[in-house]
Amino acid sequence: VETPQPARQDPLEIRRAIHWQDSAWRISNQVRALTYPWPMATVAVAGQPLLVARARAVNSGMVLPGIVVDRSDEAIRVGTGGQSLDLLEVRTPDRKILPLSALAQVRVFEDGAH
């Protein structure tokens, strides 16, 4: 008799998912470790996946994780579990660079899927 086993998740897929309750420093390092052409870290907007190719931690005080707190032509600042994170380059799932202006209406980023 064979015992059913739980579905196995790819460890790399698990590591790709950004969790906004983590610190900005940790997420920045996660993005850097998985940068293009590697698989890249993932987030979601309205359930749609996006890839984060470049980000930096910013010392800006505590804000709610995943909430957009500021934006400019160069970055979208998002709250994390510790400080904030500037998203500098975001890509579509097919790896095309997405202009940050295309995310102008986004108020909340969701955790990446895994």
C-alpha positions in Angstrom: 0.0 0.0 0.0 1.4 3.3 -1.1 1.0 6.3 1.3 -0.1 9.5 -0.5 2.5 12.2 -0.3 1.7 16.0 -0.2 2.4 17.9 -3.4 6.0 19.0 -3.4 6.7 22.7 -4.1 9.8 23.8 -5.9 12.1 25.4 -3.3 13.1 28.1 -5.8 9.5 29.1 -6.4 8.9 29.4 -2.7 12.0 31.7 -2.4 10.8 33.9 -5.3 7.7 35.1 -3.5 8.1 38.5 -1.8 6.3 38.8 1.5 5.7 42.4 2.5 5.8 41.7 6.2 9.5 40.9 5.8 12.0 43.7 6.3 12.9 46.0 3.4 16.5 44.9 3.8 15.6 41.2 3.5 13.3 41.9 0.4 16.1 44.0 -1.2 18.5 41.1 -0.8 16.0 38.6 -2.1 15.5 40.7 -5.2 19.2 41.1 -5.7 19.8 37.4 -5.3 17.1 36.5 -7.9 17.8 39.2 -10.4 17.6 39.0 -14.2 18.3 36.7 -16.0 17.5 34.4 -13.0 13.9 33.8 -12.1 13.4 37.1 -10.3 11.3 37.8 -7.2 7.5 37.9 -7.6 4.7 40.2 -6.3 1.1 40.5 -7.4 -1.2 43.4 -8.2 -4.9 42.5 -8.2 -4.0 38.8 -8.4 -1.8 39.3 -11.4 1.9 38.3 -11.0 4.8 40.8 -11.6 8.5 40.3 -11.5 10.8 42.6 -9.5 14.2 43.1 -11.1 15.6 45.9 -9.0 14.7 47.3 -5.6 16.4 49.1 -2.7 15.7 49.4 1.0 14.9 52.9 2.2 15.0 54.2 5.8 11.7 55.9 6.0 10.0 54.8 9.2 7.3 52.2 9.7 4.4 51.9 7.3 1.9 49.1 6.5 3.3 46.2 4.5 2.4 46.2 0.9 0.9 49.8 0.9 2.3 52.3 -1.7 3.4 55.3 0.3 5.1 57.4 -2.4 5.9 57.3 -6.1 8.1 59.1 -8.6 9.4 58.6 -12.1 12.2 56.5 -10.7 10.6 54.4 -8.0 7.5 53.2 -6.3 7.9 53.2 -2.5 6.1 50.3 -0.7 5.9 49.7 3.0 7.3 46.5 4.5 7.5 44.9 7.9 10.5 47.1 8.6 11.1 50.4 6.8 10.2 50.8 3.1 11.3 49.4 -0.2 11.7 51.3 -3.5 10.7 49.3 -6.5 13.1 50.5 -9.3 12.3 48.0 -12.1 9.3 45.8 -12.5 8.7 43.3 -15.3 5.8 41.4 -16.7 5.7 37.6 -16.4 7.2 37.4 -19.9 10.1 39.5 -18.6 9.4 42.8 -20.5 10.2 45.9 -18.5 7.0 47.6 -17.3 7.1 51.4 -17.0 6.5 52.4 -13.5 3.9 54.9 -14.8 1.8 51.8 -15.8 1.4 51.1 -12.1 0.3 54.7 -11.3 -3.1 53.6 -10.0 -1.8 50.8 -7.8 -2.3 51.4 -4.0 -1.5 47.9 -2.7 1.0 45.2 -3.7 0.2 41.7 -2.7 2.6 39.0 -1.7 4.1 37.0 -4.5 2.6 33.6 -5.3 4.3 30.3 -4.7 
